[in-house]
Amino acid sequence: MLRTEGELKKIFKQHDANNDGLLSQAELKKAFQCLGLWIPGIRASNGIHHADANKDGQIDDQELNNLVEYAMQLGYTVKA
């Protein structure tokens, strides 16, 4: 599926259910479900493991690029 980096970021940010600026594992699971990925719970767990630089268990704005990079590895290519 072809998406821009901005589209992926927007989808992830839309799933910040409590609007705290952080993406929890539960919020990421819903985002990956929205993207149509299989086993979204595992994808969310792996996404946090891949992108969570400060190891607080959540994805903040500074770590969002790492999350988009992880999503691209799952087959979401980014248009230049």
C-alpha positions, -999 to +999 in steps of 0.1 A: +000+000+000+014+034-010+011+062+015+031+093+022+050+097+054+026+125+063-004+102+058+011+076+081+019+102+107-016+116+105-032+081+109-011+074+140-018+108+155-056+103+149-054+073+172-042+093+202-075+087+219-068+107+251-051+136+232-020+135+255+004+136+226+016+101+232+007+068+216+002+039+240+003+003+229-035+001+229-037+032+207-011+018+183-030-014+181-061+005+169-039+024+144-025-008+129-060-022+127-070+009+108-041+003+084-054-033+078-024-051+093-027-086+106-020-093+142-022-056+152-014-063+188+019-078+180+026-050+154+019-024+182+042-042+206+070-044+180+064-008+170+070+004+205+100-018+208+114-004+175+105+033+180+105+040+217+139+056+221+134+067+257+119+034+268+088+049+285+064+025+267+048+051+246+056+069+213+059+107+214+062+132+186+100+129+185+098+091+181+070+092+155+095+091+126+109+058+140+073+044+141+067+054+104+100+037+095+088+005+112+054+008+093+074+011+061+092-022+069+058-038+071+050-030+035+038+006+037+060+024+011+063+061+012+058+082-019+086+107-024 
